């Protein structure tokens, strides 16, 4: 287990105990995540993308959208992306021709196949979006976030649906200012919806689509 994984586990433990996170802990997470990006992700990107991207003869900007446990997506633009330099960091991809000849190779760990959710209501209404978290949010909207919040379902030490803003885990805002914790695998999202369906007697049919 890496130091970053150990730190994540510690934070989950604090969340479950209802204890606050201090700035030093959050700063340590930021630093370890950036170290992982610099030392592992950027070199792998350089190795993978450089031989292909250099075939393009005009400038482009690629933006990678990463949401844990969801499918990666990339946005492309031919316009200059304007960012706040104080909040944005730039990393140079190292060309193969400039790499040091250490004889070491970087291999990627096998990735699990990304999956989607399909939810069918008793009246035949079916909700299925490109990402599992989008389906979860849409189903919660249809059921009513206030009804689900009353069930007091917890995940990562936080209410699944609430108006409580967290300082560590990403939450998605839906109508009425409700916040939903979506940092979970697709199978966990299905289990959460099954629990909601059972407690509210909704009779939902929930399938995982590969």
Secondary structure by P-SEA (a helix, b strand, c coil): ccaaaaaaaaaaaaaaacccccaaaaaaaaaaaaaaaaccaaaaaaaccccccccccbbbbbbbbbcccbbbbbbbbccccccccccbbbbbbbcccccccccbbbbbccccccbbbbbbccccbbbbcccaaaaaaaaaaaacaaaaaaacccccccccccccccccbbbbbccccccccccccaaaaaaaaaaaaaaaccbbbbbbcc
